[in-house]
Amino acid sequence: MKYVIVGAGRVGLRTARVLREEDHEVTVVEFDPETAERAESAGFEVVVGDGAREDTLESAGIDEADALGALTGDLNVNFAACMIGKHHGCRTVMRIDEDYREEIYQKYASDVDEIVYPERLGAIGAKNALLGGNVQAIADIAQSLQVLLFTVTDQSPMAGYTLSEVALPSEARILAFGKGEDPLGVPLADDSLEVGDRVAVLADFSVLDEVRQLLVGDADAVTSVTGGEA
């Protein structure tokens, strides 16, 4: 597949490397000549120019591209690039920074195919390392809501109970359930919780510890069980 990446900074260049390692064709667009030179020295095809301009993106092959990633640190450039990409039939992914907050997400989410927060994704990765193998943060939904994947251990007070018997706090909801290594699916009331099962929960930050105690048990006593893929 062919991709156009706008921005050869930290996020853009790392994304381009991952795509290239998977044998995709990648063209990078970069406004700053020095940054563009670094991308060229890394072996990428680079178009030097403003990624918010249609003629620049056309030079990068936007007409033949399957998707465009607008990954600069400038929201205006990213949004303009995505609108051009959408006009040319591309899937569009736009980067926004944590500083733009939820209202910015809501403003632009309907106009692009996907929005990414690199800083938030990095924070989620760090959080997963801190939480350990039995709890995996999947996504921050809003300022006070998060989706987490819990793996049931033999320390869980709910082990052996059915989902209908799990008394979660009112600020938490079970979204999906996976039996052992099976894929996550729709949770059913009579699904029984056993060691190694996975439960995806939407919960307010204020009750995360309580949910963890119910589904995982004593944080100091649990043994590591590999969680499922988000």
SEROKOL-672862 format. One record per residue: residue in three letters; x, z, y of N, C-alpha, C, O in turn. Coordinates in steps of 0.2 Angstrom, whole numbers, plus 5000, padded with zeros to 4 digits. Layout:
<recs>
ALAXZYXZYXZYXZY
...
</recs>
This chain:
<recs>
MET500450004994500050005000500450005006501050025006
LYS500149985012500549975018500250025023499650035024
TYR500750065026500550115031500950105037501550085038
VAL500650125043500950125049500950205052500350235052
ILE501550225053501550295056501750295063502350265065
VAL501350325067501550325074501850395076501550445075
GLY502450395078502850455079503350465074503250475068
ALA504050465076504550475071504850545072505450555071
GLY504450595075504750655075504750695068504750665063
ARG504750755068504750795062504250785057504350765052
VAL503650785060503050775055502950695053502950685047
GLY503050655058503050585056503550555051503350525047
LEU504150575053504750555048504650585041504850545036
ARG504450645041504350675034503850645030503850625024
THR503250625034502750595030502950525028502750505023
ALA503350485032503550425031504050425025503950385020
ARG504450475024504850485018504550495012504650465007
VAL503950535012503550545006503250485004503250464998
LEU502950445009502650385007503150335004502950294999
ARG503750325007504250285004504450304997504550254993
GLU504550364996504750394989504250374984504350364978
GLU503650364986503050344982503050264981502550234979
ASP503550234984503550154984503050124988502850064987
HIS502850154994502350124998502750085004503350105005
GLU502450045007502850005013502650045019502050055021
VAL503150065023503050105029503350075035503950055035
THR502950065040503250045047503150105052502550135052
VAL503650125055503650175060503650155067503950105069
VAL503150175071503150165078503350225082503150275081
GLU503850215087504150265091504350245098504650195099
PHE504050285103504150265110504850285112505150245116
ASP505150335110505850355112506350315108506450325102
PRO506850285112507350245109507850285104508050255099
GLU508050345106508450385103508150405096508450405091
THR507550425096507150445090507050385086507150395080
ALA506950335089506850265085507450255081507450225075
GLU508050265084508650245081508750285075509050265070
ARG508550355076508650395070508250375064508450375058
ALA507650355066507250325060507550265057507450255051
GLU507750225061508050155059508650175054508750145049
SER509050225056509650245052509450275046509850275041
ALA508850305045508550325039508350275035508050285029
GLY508350215037508150155033507450125034507250085030
PHE507050155039506450135040506350065045506850065049
GLU505850025044505749975048505350005054504850045054
VAL505649995060505450035066505249985072505549935073
VAL504649995075504449965081504550005087504150065087
VAL504949995092505050035097504450015103504449955105
GLY504050065104503550055109503050105109503050155106
ASP502550095113501950145114501450135109501150085109
GLY501350185105500850185099500150185102499750175097
ALA500050195108499350195111499150125113498650115115
ARG499650075112499450005114499349965108499749965103
GLU498849915109498649875103499249825102499349815096
ASP499549795107500049745105500649775101500949745097
THR500849845103501349875099501149885092501549875087
LEU500549905091500349915084500249855080500349845074
GLU500049795083500049735080500749715078500849675073
SER501249725082501949715080502149755074502549725070
ALA501849805073501949855067501549825061501649855056
GLY501149775062500749755056500149785055499949795049
ILE499749815060499149855059498649805056498249835052
ASP498649745057498149695054498149705046497649695043
GLU498749715043498849715036498949785033498949795027
ALA498849835037498949905035498349935032497849915034
ASP498449975027497950005024497750065028497150085028
ALA498150105031498050165034498550175040499150145040
LEU498350215045498750225051498750305051498250335052
GLY499350335052499450405053499750415060500250395062
ALA499350435065499550455072499750525072499350575073
LEU500450535072500750595070501250615076501650655075
THR501150595082501550615087501250685090500750715087
GLY501650715094501450785097500950775103500750825106
ASP500750705105500350695110499650675108499550625105
LEU499150715109498450705107498150635110497850605106
ASN498350625116498050565119498250495115497950455114
VAL498950495114499250445110498950435103498750385101
ASN498850495100498650495093497950465093497750425088
PHE497550485097496850465097496750395099496350355096
ALA497150365104497150295106497350255100497050205098
ALA497850275096498150245091497650235085497550185082
CYS497250295084496750295079496150245080495950215076
MET495950245087495450205089495650125088495250085085
ILE496250115089496550045088496550025080496349975078
GLY496750075077496850065069496150065066496050015062
LYS495650095069494950095066494650025068494349995064
HIS494849995074494649935076494849875071494549825070
HIS495449885068495849845064495649855057495949825052
GLY495249905055494949915048495449965044495349965038
CYS495850005048496250055044495950115043495450135047
ARG496150155038495950225038496350255043496950245044
THR496150305046496450335052496550415051496050445049
VAL497150435052497350515051497650535058498150505060
MET497350585061497550605068497850675068497550715065
ARG498450685070498750755071498450785077498450755083
ILE498250845077498150885083498550955081498650975076
ASP498750985087499151045086498651105087498151105089
GLU498951165084498551225084498251245091497751275092
ASP498651225096498451245103497851215105497451235110
TYR497651155102496951125104496351155101495851145104
ARG496451195096495851245094495251205091495251145091
GLU494751245089494251215086493751165090493551115087
GLU493751175096493251135100493551065100493251015101
ILE494251055100494550985100494450955094494250895093
TYR494450995088494350965082493650935082493450885079
GLN493150975084492450955084492350895088491950845087
LYS492750885094492650825098492850765095492550715096
TYR493450765091493650705088493550695081493650635079
ALA493250745077493250735070492750675068492950645063
SER492250665072491850605070492150535071491850485068
ASP492650535075492950465077493450445072493650385072
VAL493750495068494350475064494150495057493650535056
ASP494550465052494450485045494650555043494350585039
GLU495150575046495450645045495850665050496250635054
ILE495850735051496250765056496650815053496450855048
VAL497350815055497750865051498050915057498250895062
TYR498250975054498551025058499251045055499151085051
PRO499751005056500351025053500551095053500751125048
GLU500451125059500651195059500251245055500451295052
ARG499651225055499151265051499251255044499251305040
LEU499451195041499551185034500251225032500251245027
GLY500751225037501351265035501151335035501451365030
ALA500751365039500551435039500151445032500251505029
ILE499751405030499351415024499851415018499851455013
GLY500351375018500851375013501251435013501351465007
ALA501451465018501751525019501351585016501551635013
LYS500751575018500251635016500151635009500151685006
ASN500151575006500051574998500651604995500551634990
ALA501251594998501851624995501851704995502051734991
LEU501551725001501451795002500851824998500951884995
LEU500351784997499751814993499951814985499751864982
GLY500451774983500551774976500151724972499751694975
GLY500351724965500051664961499351674960499051624958
ASN499051734961498351744959497851724965497251724964
VAL498051714971497651694977497951634980498551634982
GLN497551584981497851524985497351504990496851494989
ALA497651514997497251485002497251415002497751375002
ILE496651385003496451315002496451285010496751235011
ALA496051325014495951295020495651345025495251385023
ASP495851345031495551385037494951335039495051285042
ILE494351365039493751325041493651335048493451285052
ALA493651395051493551415058494051475059494451495055
GLN493951495065494451555067494351615062494851645061
SER493751625060493651685055493451675048493351715044
LEU493451605046493251585040493851555036494151515039
GLN493851565029494351535025494151525018493751565016
VAL494351465015494251455008494851475004495351455006
LEU494751514999495251534995495051524988494551534986
LEU495651514984495551504976495851564973496451584973
PHE495351604970495651664966495651654959495251624956
THR496151674955496251674948496151744945496451794947
VAL495651744941495451814938496051834933496251804929
THR496151904934496651934930496351984926495752004926
ASP496752014921496452074917496352134921496152184918
GLN496552134927496452194932495852184936495652234939
SER495452134935494852114939494352164937494152164931
PRO493952194941493352234939492852194937492352214933
MET492852124939492252084937492452044930491952004928
ALA493052054927493152014921492652034916492452094915
GLY492351984912491851994908491151994910490651984907
TYR491051994917490351984920490251914921490651864921
THR489551894922489351824924489451824932489451874935
LEU489451764934489451754942488851784945488851804951
SER488251784942487651814945487751884946487351914950
GLU488251914942488351984942488852004947488952064948
VAL489251954950489751974955489451984962489151944965
ALA489552054964489252074970489752064976490052114978
LEU489752004978490251994984489952014990489352024991
PRO490352034995490052055002489651995005489751945003
SER489152015009488751965012489051915016488851855017
GLU489751925018490151875022490551835018490951795020
ALA490351825011490751785006490251745002489751775000
ARG490451685000490051644995490451614990491051584992
ILE490251604984490651564979490451494980489851474980
LEU490951454981490851384982490951344975490651294974
ALA491451364971491551324965491851374960492151424961
PHE491851344953492151384948492451344943492251284941
GLY493051364940493351324935493551374929493851424930
LYS493351354923493451394917494151374914494251314912
GLY494551424914495251414912495651354916495651354922
GLU495851304912496151244915495751184917495951134919
ASP495051194916494551144917494551134925494651184929
PRO494351074927494251064934493751104937493251134934
LEU493851124944493251164947492651124948492651064948
GLY492051154947491451124947490951174950491051224953
VAL490251154950489751184953489651254949489651254943
PRO489651314953489651374949488951384947488451374950
LEU488851414941488251424937488151504937488651534935
ALA487551524937487451594937487651624931487851684931
ASP487651594925487751624919488551604917488751624911
ASP488951574921489651574920489951634919489851684924
SER490351654914490651714913491351714916491751664915
LEU491551764919492251774922492751804916492651854914
GLU493251764915493751784910494451774913494551734918
VAL494951804910495651804913495851724913495751694908
GLY496051704919496351634920495851594923495951534925
ASP495151614923494651574927494851574934495151624937
ARG494551524938494651514945494051514949493551474947
VAL494051544954493451554958493651534966494051564969
ALA493251484968493351464975492851494980492251494978
VAL493151534985492651574989492751564996493351554999
LEU492151555000492151555007492051625009491551655008
ALA492551645014492451715016492651725023493151695025
ASP492351775026492651795032493251835031493351875026
PHE493751835036494351865036494251945034494651975031
SER493751965037493652045037493552065030493552125029
VAL493352025025493152045018493652015013493452025007
LEU494151985015494551955010494852005006494951995000
ASP495052055008495352115004494852134999495052144993
GLU494252145001493752164996493652114991493552134985
VAL493552054993493451994988494051994983493951984977
ARG494652004985495252004981495252054976495352044970
GLN495052114978495052174974494452164968494652184962
LEU493952124970493452114965493652064960493552074954
LEU493952014962494151954958494851954954494951934949
VAL495251984958495951994956496152064953496452064948
GLY495952114957496052174955496652204959496752184965
ASP496952254957497552294960498052244962498352214957
ALA498152234968498752184970499452204967499852164966
ASP499552264967500152294964500252284957500752294954
ALA499652274953499752274946499652204943499752204937
VAL499452154947499252094944499952054941500452064944
THR499852014936500351974934500151904936499551884937
SER500651864937500551794940500251744935500451734930
VAL499651714937499351664934499251604938499051614944
THR499551544936499551484940498851464942498351464938
GLY498751464949498051444952497951364951498451334950
GLY497351344952497251274952497451234958497651264963
GLU497351174958497551134964497051124969496451114967
ALA497151134975496651134980496451064981495951054985
</recs>
